[in-house]
Amino acid sequence: MIPTMKAEFRKLLTVRSTYVISLVFLLLAGFLAFYVQGFKNSADLNLTNGTARFFVAGTITQIADTLAVAGALIALLLLAHEYRYNTIVYTLTTSNSRSKVMASKIVAILVYVFIFALAAAAIVLGLIWAGVAASGHSIPHQDISYLTYLAKTIFLCEADAMAGLLFISLIRNQVGAIAALFIIPNTVEGLLSLLLKHNSIYMPFTALQQVIQPPVVNGIAASHRTRDMTTGYLSAPRGALVFLAYLIVGWIITWYLFLRRDATT
């Protein structure tokens, strides 16, 4: 198991796309934090409806979503490169167990995404304060748990990473998996929400979004919500549990197919 795990970490850390994606989305999140949230939206600090003390907490949706895309793409490409260049055959033949290969990939992704999400979220939080300072404003006392902010961001990044790895494991085609990663959470679930109404909250990615919804003060959200409230509402822990239930079932099916199917077809 240890040699297989070392091999997966080596693949992850020697592929150019890992660093390009990490840097691009870190810069994008930094721009959103410094300019959009900190510099431009600092006018919200003058509001008298009580949301100013949740100004930083209200940035979690946009920041976490941006960083999560990086985690999902990195996870997807770890396996997609092997299918694309047909090196998956060598990966499977050098190990005495396909389960060890898949488990090693999961561990490698979880560790890398955890470190990336933690470091990126901490940097981005600092840039929010810097952006507000650059605008000439000052942030009042904030009602926020930074540990919760970081934990929710990391959870979303890890969840999207596992979803990305699941899609490529099932589809085994880079273009198809990337398309599924972006179409299913947004377009497909968006269309289904028109039919399911309040029950649409129990769809996997809609439930996952509840984990990072901004706080509500006096009936007013501290930031714009990603979905209209007609889709329903779940608390952050329940949203996480709903998504995890789908993820576990999906991985049971994916793992079985990974063990049974031919390496390349």
C-alpha positions in Angstrom: 0.0 0.0 0.0 2.8 2.4 0.9 4.6 2.1 -2.5 1.3 2.6 -4.3 0.5 5.7 -2.2 3.9 7.1 -2.8 3.5 6.6 -6.6 0.2 8.5 -6.5 1.6 11.4 -4.6 4.5 11.5 -7.1 2.1 11.6 -10.0 0.0 14.3 -8.4 3.0 16.5 -7.5 4.9 16.1 -10.8 2.1 16.9 -13.1 2.1 20.5 -14.4 -1.7 20.8 -14.3 -1.7 20.4 -10.5 0.3 23.6 -10.0 -1.3 25.6 -12.9 -4.8 24.9 -11.6 -3.9 25.6 -8.0 -2.2 28.9 -8.9 -4.9 30.1 -11.4 -7.8 29.5 -8.9 -5.8 30.9 -6.0 -5.3 34.1 -8.0 -8.9 34.2 -9.0 -10.1 33.7 -5.4 -7.5 36.4 -4.4 -8.9 38.8 -6.9 -12.5 38.2 -5.8 -11.5 38.6 -2.1 -9.3 41.7 -2.5 -11.1 43.6 -5.2 -14.7 42.4 -5.4 -15.4 41.5 -1.7 -12.9 43.8 0.0 -12.5 46.9 -2.2 -15.7 47.1 -4.1 -18.2 45.6 -1.7 -16.8 47.5 1.3 -19.8 49.9 0.9 -21.9 47.2 2.6 -20.1 48.0 5.8 -22.1 51.2 6.0 -25.4 49.3 6.1 -27.5 49.7 9.2 -29.5 46.5 9.0 -27.0 44.5 11.0 -25.3 42.7 8.2 -22.0 44.6 8.5 -20.9 42.4 11.4 -21.3 39.4 9.1 -19.4 41.0 6.2 -16.5 38.5 6.2 -18.8 35.5 6.9 -20.9 36.4 3.9 -18.0 36.0 1.6 -17.7 32.2 2.1 -20.0 31.2 -0.8 -18.1 32.9 -3.5 -14.6 32.1 -2.1 -15.4 28.4 -1.3 -17.0 27.8 -4.7 -14.0 29.2 -6.5 -11.4 27.1 -4.5 -13.6 24.0 -4.8 -13.4 24.0 -8.6 -9.6 23.8 -8.4 -9.9 20.7 -6.1 -12.4 19.0 -8.4 -10.3 19.6 -11.5 -7.0 18.4 -9.9 -8.7 15.2 -8.6 -10.3 14.6 -12.0 -7.1 15.1 -14.0 -5.1 12.8 -11.7 -6.9 9.8 -13.2 -7.9 11.5 -16.5 -4.3 11.8 -17.6 -3.9 8.1 -17.2 -6.9 7.2 -19.3 -5.9 9.8 -21.9 -2.4 8.6 -22.3 -3.3 4.9 -21.6 -0.9 4.7 -18.7 -3.6 3.3 -16.5 -2.6 -0.2 -17.7 0.9 0.2 -16.1 -0.6 1.6 -12.9 -2.8 -1.4 -12.5 -0.2 -4.0 -13.4 2.4 -2.6 -11.0 0.0 -3.1 -8.1 -1.4 -6.4 -6.8 -4.8 -4.8 -6.0 -7.0 -2.3 -7.8 -8.5 -1.3 -4.5 -5.0 -0.2 -3.3 -4.7 2.0 -6.4 -8.0 3.7 -6.0 -7.6 4.1 -2.2 -4.1 5.6 -2.8 -5.6 8.1 -5.3 -8.3 9.1 -2.8 -5.8 9.6 0.0 -3.4 11.6 -2.2 -6.2 13.9 -3.4 -7.7 14.4 0.1 -4.3 15.3 1.6 -3.4 17.7 -1.3 -6.8 19.4 -1.4 -6.8 19.8 2.4 -3.5 21.6 2.4 -4.4 23.7 -0.7 -7.9 24.7 0.7 -6.5 25.5 4.1 -3.7 27.7 2.8 -5.7 29.3 0.1 -8.6 30.1 2.4 -6.3 31.7 5.0 -4.6 33.8 2.3 -8.0 34.9 0.9 -9.3 35.9 4.3 -6.3 38.2 4.7 -6.9 39.7 1.3 -10.4 40.6 2.2 -9.1 42.8 5.0 -6.4 44.2 2.8 -9.0 45.1 0.1 -11.2 46.9 2.7 -8.2 48.8 4.0 -7.2 49.8 0.4 -10.7 51.2 -0.1 -10.3 53.5 2.8 -12.9 51.7 5.0 -12.5 49.7 8.1 -14.1 46.4 9.1 -16.1 46.6 12.3 -16.1 43.8 14.8 -17.1 40.6 13.0 -19.5 37.9 14.3 -17.7 35.0 12.7 -16.0 31.8 13.7 -12.9 31.6 11.5 -12.5 27.9 12.3 -16.0 27.2 11.0 -15.3 29.4 7.9 -12.2 27.3 7.1 -13.8 24.0 8.0 -16.8 24.6 5.6 -14.4 25.8 2.8 -12.2 22.7 3.2 -15.3 20.4 3.3 -16.6 21.8 0.1 -13.3 21.5 -1.6 -12.8 17.9 -0.5 -16.4 17.1 -1.5 -16.0 18.5 -5.0 -12.7 16.8 -5.3 -14.2 13.4 -4.5 -17.0 14.1 -6.9 -14.5 15.0 -9.6 -12.6 11.8 -9.0 -15.9 9.8 -9.1 -16.9 11.3 -12.4 -13.7 10.4 -14.1 -13.7 6.9 -12.6 -17.1 6.2 -14.0 -16.9 8.0 -17.3 -13.2 7.4 -18.0 -13.0 10.1 -20.6 -11.5 13.5 -19.7 -13.9 15.7 -21.8 -17.0 13.8 -20.7 -16.0 13.9 -17.0 -15.3 17.6 -17.1 -18.6 18.2 -18.8 -20.4 16.2 -16.2 -18.6 18.0 -13.4 -19.9 21.4 -14.6 -23.3 20.4 -16.2 -24.8 18.1 -13.5 -24.4 20.5 -10.5 -25.6 23.6 -12.3 -27.7 22.8 -15.4 -29.2 19.4 -14.6 -30.0 20.2 -10.9 -31.2 23.6 -11.9 -33.7 22.2 -14.3 -34.8 19.5 -11.9 -35.4 22.1 -9.2 -38.2 23.5 -11.4 -39.9 20.2 -11.0 -39.0 19.2 -7.5 -39.5 22.7 -5.9 -38.7 22.5 -2.2 -37.7 18.8 -2.4 -34.9 19.8 -4.8 -32.8 20.6 -1.6 -32.3 16.8 -1.4 -30.4 16.7 -4.7 -26.6 16.1 -4.0 -25.0 19.3 -5.1 -27.9 21.5 -4.0 -27.6 20.0 -0.6 -23.9 20.5 -0.6 -24.3 24.3 -1.3 -26.2 24.5 2.0 -23.0 23.9 3.8 -21.6 27.3 2.7 -24.7 29.4 2.7 -24.0 32.9 4.3 -25.7 33.8 7.6 -29.0 35.5 7.7 -29.6 38.6 9.8 -33.1 39.9 10.4 -34.3 37.9 7.5 -31.7 39.4 5.2 -28.8 37.2 3.8 -25.4 38.6 4.5 -24.5 37.8 0.9 -26.4 36.8 -2.3 -27.5 33.2 -2.1 -26.5 30.7 -4.9 -30.0 29.3 -5.2 -33.4 30.8 -4.7 -35.0 29.8 -1.4 -37.9 28.1 -3.2 -35.5 25.2 -3.5 -35.8 24.6 0.2 -33.4 24.9 3.1 -31.2 22.5 5.1 -28.8 23.3 7.9 -25.1 23.0 7.1 -24.7 19.6 8.9 -27.7 18.1 7.2 -26.7 19.4 3.8 -23.3 17.7 4.3 -24.9 14.4 5.4 -27.3 14.4 2.4 -24.4 14.9 0.0 -22.2 12.3 1.8 -25.0 9.8 1.4 -25.0 10.3 -2.4 -21.2 10.2 -2.4 -21.0 7.0 -0.5 -23.5 5.2 -2.8 -21.8 6.6 -5.8 -18.4 5.4 -4.7 -19.7 1.9 -3.9 -20.9 1.7 -7.5 -17.8 3.3 -8.9 -15.4 1.1 -6.8 -17.2 -2.1 -8.0 -17.0 -1.0 -11.6 -13.3 0.0 -11.2 -12.6 -3.5 -10.0 -14.6 -5.4 -12.6 -14.2 -3.4 -15.8 -11.3 -3.8 -18.3 -8.5 -1.3 -17.7 -9.2 0.8 -20.8 -12.7 0.0 -22.0 
